[in-house]
Amino acid sequence: MTTWAVVVAAGRASRFGRPKQYEILGGRRVLDWSLRAARATCDGVVAVVAPQMAAQPEPGADVVVGGGLTRSASVRCGLAAVPSDATVVVVHDAARPLAGVSLFKAVLDAVARGADGAVCAVPVADTVKRVEGTRVTETLDRSGLFAVQTPQAFVGGVLRAAHEGEPEATDDAALVEAAGGRVVVVEGDPRNRKLTDPLDLVVAEALVATLP
């Protein structure tokens, strides 16, 4: 089994206010944490960065490419740089720097056992309500709801097929599901938080010390 990782770090970080992938976390750049975990678990790594940064080498990445206007477009830019004979592709958002090696291994193992795709996720702890305007229209049963994270692993051919026609989704699992693929869930890590605003970086800095 040949595995490649696509680490997506091309976002504009409009809510964060500055390129969060290059902020310092625990003594290294946010992006470096993801590249390090991908390098430890995969045979090859593609870093997808903003187009103006594509000429700069990235430690831990075999290939650096410029991304697209959307997340899905950026993943496709990364996929184009992955060798066609790669049997499994892992997609990870650099905005989740605390995804450890164990999560990468967990989704890879799930695909190796026969799934088309695997995502890590944690149960939703909050009560979730559907709202229209300011009015609550429904309270959802949270017992079957999970908050999905990255990394996400897929059979290489399945992921490529799911991206044909350039569809858009908030994650790659949604595209594989829409194409009829079987996606399974492995246990995520509550520390694997997405950096959305500067406060998230403060929290991540505190969580770094708890990592194995």
C-alpha positions as CSV (number, residue, x, y, z in Angstrom):
1,M,0.0,0.0,0.0
2,T,1.4,3.4,-1.1
3,T,0.1,6.3,0.9
4,W,0.4,10.0,0.1
5,A,-0.9,13.0,2.1
6,V,-2.3,16.2,0.8
7,V,-1.9,18.9,3.4
8,V,-4.2,21.9,2.6
9,A,-2.8,25.2,3.7
10,A,-4.0,27.6,1.0
11,G,-6.9,29.3,2.8
12,R,-7.1,33.1,3.1
13,A,-7.9,32.9,6.8
14,S,-10.4,35.8,6.5
15,R,-11.9,35.1,10.0
16,F,-8.5,34.7,11.6
17,G,-7.3,38.0,10.1
18,R,-3.9,36.8,8.9
19,P,-2.3,33.6,7.4
20,K,-2.8,31.3,10.4
21,Q,-0.9,28.4,8.8
22,Y,2.3,30.4,9.4
23,E,1.6,31.5,13.0
24,I,3.9,30.0,15.7
25,L,2.5,27.2,17.9
26,G,4.6,25.4,20.4
27,G,7.8,26.7,18.9
28,R,7.1,25.8,15.2
29,R,4.7,27.0,12.5
30,V,1.2,25.8,12.5
31,L,1.8,24.2,9.1
32,D,4.8,22.4,10.4
33,W,2.8,20.3,12.8
34,S,0.6,18.9,10.0
35,L,3.6,18.2,7.7
36,R,5.4,16.5,10.5
37,A,2.5,14.1,11.2
38,A,1.9,13.4,7.5
39,R,5.6,12.8,7.0
40,A,5.7,10.2,9.8
41,T,2.8,8.2,8.4
42,C,2.8,8.5,4.6
43,D,5.2,7.7,1.8
44,G,4.8,11.1,0.2
45,V,3.5,14.6,1.2
46,V,2.0,17.4,-1.0
47,A,1.7,20.8,0.6
48,V,-1.0,23.0,-0.9
49,V,-0.3,26.6,-0.2
50,A,-1.4,30.0,-1.5
51,P,-0.2,30.4,-5.1
52,Q,2.2,33.2,-4.3
53,M,4.0,30.8,-1.8
54,A,4.2,27.8,-4.1
55,A,7.8,28.5,-5.1
56,Q,9.0,28.2,-1.5
57,P,10.1,24.7,-0.3
58,E,8.3,23.3,2.8
59,P,10.2,21.1,5.2
60,G,8.6,17.7,5.2
61,A,6.8,18.1,1.9
62,D,7.9,16.3,-1.3
63,V,5.9,18.7,-3.5
64,V,4.6,22.2,-2.9
65,V,1.8,23.4,-5.2
66,G,-0.5,26.5,-5.3
67,G,-4.1,26.0,-4.2
68,G,-7.4,27.1,-5.8
69,L,-10.2,29.5,-4.9
70,T,-12.0,26.9,-2.7
71,R,-11.0,24.1,-0.4
72,S,-12.2,21.5,-2.8
73,A,-10.3,23.2,-5.6
74,S,-7.1,23.2,-3.5
75,V,-7.5,19.5,-2.7
76,R,-7.7,18.9,-6.5
77,C,-4.5,20.9,-7.0
78,G,-2.9,18.6,-4.4
79,L,-4.3,15.4,-5.9
80,A,-2.9,16.4,-9.3
81,A,0.6,16.2,-7.7
82,V,0.0,12.8,-6.1
83,P,1.4,9.9,-8.2
84,S,-1.4,8.1,-10.0
85,D,-0.3,4.8,-8.5
86,A,-0.8,5.9,-4.9
87,T,-3.3,3.5,-3.4
88,V,-4.4,5.6,-0.4
89,V,-4.6,9.4,-0.1
90,V,-4.9,11.2,3.2
91,V,-6.3,14.8,3.1
92,H,-5.6,17.0,6.1
93,D,-6.3,20.7,6.9
94,A,-3.3,22.5,8.2
95,A,-5.7,24.5,10.3
96,R,-5.9,21.4,12.6
97,P,-2.3,21.3,13.8
98,L,-2.9,19.1,16.8
99,A,-3.9,16.0,14.8
100,G,-1.3,13.5,16.0
101,V,0.3,10.6,14.3
102,S,-2.2,8.3,15.9
103,L,-5.1,9.9,14.1
104,F,-3.3,9.5,10.7
105,K,-2.7,5.9,11.5
106,A,-6.3,5.3,12.5
107,V,-7.8,6.5,9.3
108,L,-5.2,4.7,7.2
109,D,-5.8,1.5,9.0
110,A,-9.6,1.8,8.4
111,V,-9.0,2.1,4.7
112,A,-6.6,-0.8,4.7
113,R,-9.4,-2.9,6.3
114,G,-11.6,-2.2,3.2
115,A,-13.4,1.1,3.6
116,D,-13.5,3.5,0.7
117,G,-12.9,6.3,3.1
118,A,-12.4,7.0,6.8
119,V,-12.8,10.1,8.9
120,C,-12.0,10.9,12.5
121,A,-14.8,12.4,14.6
122,V,-16.0,13.1,18.1
123,P,-19.6,13.0,19.4
124,V,-21.4,16.3,19.5
125,A,-21.6,17.4,23.2
126,D,-23.9,20.4,22.8
127,T,-27.6,20.4,22.2
128,V,-28.1,21.2,18.5
129,K,-31.1,23.2,17.3
130,R,-32.3,24.0,13.8
131,V,-33.1,27.7,13.6
132,E,-34.8,29.9,11.0
133,G,-34.2,33.5,11.6
134,T,-34.4,33.7,15.3
135,R,-37.0,31.0,15.8
136,V,-36.1,27.4,16.8
137,T,-37.8,25.0,14.5
138,E,-36.4,21.7,15.7
139,T,-34.1,20.2,18.4
140,L,-32.1,17.4,16.9
141,D,-31.3,14.1,18.6
142,R,-27.6,14.5,19.2
143,S,-27.1,10.8,20.0
144,G,-26.1,10.0,16.4
145,L,-24.4,13.3,15.6
146,F,-20.6,13.6,15.3
147,A,-18.3,16.5,14.6
148,V,-15.9,15.4,11.8
149,Q,-12.2,16.3,11.7
150,T,-9.3,15.7,9.5
151,P,-7.2,13.8,8.6
152,Q,-9.4,11.8,6.3
153,A,-8.1,8.8,4.3
154,F,-9.5,7.4,1.0
155,V,-8.7,4.8,-1.6
156,G,-6.9,6.9,-4.2
157,G,-9.0,6.0,-7.1
158,V,-12.2,6.6,-5.2
159,L,-11.2,10.1,-4.1
160,R,-10.1,11.0,-7.6
161,A,-13.4,9.8,-9.0
162,A,-15.3,11.7,-6.4
163,H,-13.6,15.0,-7.5
164,E,-14.4,14.5,-11.2
165,G,-16.6,17.3,-12.4
166,E,-15.0,19.7,-9.8
167,P,-17.8,19.4,-7.2
168,E,-17.7,21.4,-4.0
169,A,-18.1,20.3,-0.4
170,T,-16.9,21.2,3.1
171,D,-14.9,18.0,3.3
172,D,-13.8,15.2,1.0
173,A,-15.8,12.6,2.7
174,A,-19.0,14.3,1.6
175,L,-17.9,14.0,-2.0
176,V,-17.1,10.3,-1.6
177,E,-20.4,9.7,0.2
178,A,-22.3,11.5,-2.7
179,A,-20.5,9.2,-5.2
180,G,-21.7,6.1,-3.3
181,G,-18.5,5.3,-1.4
182,R,-18.5,3.7,2.0
183,V,-17.0,6.0,4.6
184,V,-16.4,4.9,8.2
185,V,-15.7,6.8,11.4
186,V,-12.8,6.3,13.7
187,E,-12.4,8.0,17.1
188,G,-11.2,11.5,16.9
189,D,-9.4,13.7,19.4
190,P,-11.1,16.6,21.2
191,R,-7.8,18.4,21.1
192,N,-7.8,18.3,17.3
193,R,-9.5,21.7,17.1
194,K,-9.7,23.8,14.0
195,L,-8.0,27.2,14.2
196,T,-10.7,29.7,13.1
197,D,-9.9,32.8,15.1
198,P,-7.0,34.1,17.2
199,L,-8.5,32.7,20.4
200,D,-8.3,29.2,19.0
201,L,-4.5,29.6,18.7
202,V,-4.3,30.5,22.4
203,V,-6.3,27.4,23.3
204,A,-4.1,25.3,21.0
205,E,-0.9,26.6,22.7
206,A,-2.3,25.3,26.0
207,L,-3.2,22.0,24.5
208,V,0.3,21.4,22.9
209,A,1.7,20.5,26.3
210,T,-0.9,17.6,26.6
211,L,0.2,15.9,23.4
212,P,2.0,12.6,23.7
